[in-house]
Amino acid sequence: MADDELKVLDALKDAAKPLRPGEIAELTGLESKEVSKILKKLKSTDAVCTPKRCFYAHVDYEKSEE
């Protein structure tokens, strides 16, 4: 897994709530477009989930909400 992907996953793990791509970009220092690409890739591997439209969370977040 690439460093930028790990940054995004770490930001989502540390967040107490689902985040928008722009918020993730601010937290990681990455560009919004890059964050969106990474989120799409991570979602395809089931590493992140979308509990609400346009919001992303680490897959463990969804489990803790049940």
C-alpha positions in Angstrom: 0.0 0.0 0.0 1.3 3.4 -0.9 2.3 6.1 1.7 -0.6 8.4 0.6 -3.1 5.6 0.9 -1.8 5.0 4.5 -2.2 8.7 5.3 -5.8 8.6 4.2 -6.5 5.4 6.1 -4.8 6.8 9.2 -6.8 10.1 9.0 -10.1 8.0 8.8 -9.1 5.8 11.7 -8.3 8.8 13.9 -11.5 10.6 13.0 -14.5 10.1 15.3 -16.9 10.6 12.4 -17.1 10.1 8.7 -15.2 12.7 6.7 -15.6 14.4 3.3 -12.8 14.2 0.8 -11.9 17.9 1.4 -11.6 17.3 5.1 -9.3 14.3 4.5 -7.2 16.5 2.1 -6.8 19.1 4.9 -5.8 16.5 7.5 -3.3 14.7 5.2 -1.9 17.6 3.3 -2.8 15.9 0.0 -4.6 17.5 -2.9 -8.4 16.9 -3.0 -8.2 15.2 -6.4 -5.6 12.8 -5.2 -7.6 12.0 -2.1 -10.6 11.3 -4.3 -8.6 8.8 -6.4 -7.3 7.1 -3.3 -10.7 6.9 -1.7 -12.1 5.3 -4.9 -9.3 2.7 -4.8 -9.7 2.0 -1.1 -13.4 1.6 -1.5 -12.9 -1.0 -4.2 -10.8 -3.0 -1.8 -13.3 -2.6 1.1 -10.8 -0.7 3.2 -13.2 2.3 3.5 -17.0 2.6 3.6 -19.5 5.3 2.8 -22.0 5.5 5.7 -23.5 8.7 4.2 -23.4 10.1 0.7 -20.1 11.9 0.0 -18.7 10.9 3.4 -16.1 8.2 3.9 -15.1 6.3 7.0 -12.6 3.5 7.9 -14.3 0.2 7.5 -14.0 -0.4 11.3 -16.2 2.7 11.9 -19.2 1.0 10.3 -18.7 -2.0 12.5 -18.5 0.0 15.7 -21.9 1.7 14.8 -23.8 -1.6 14.8 
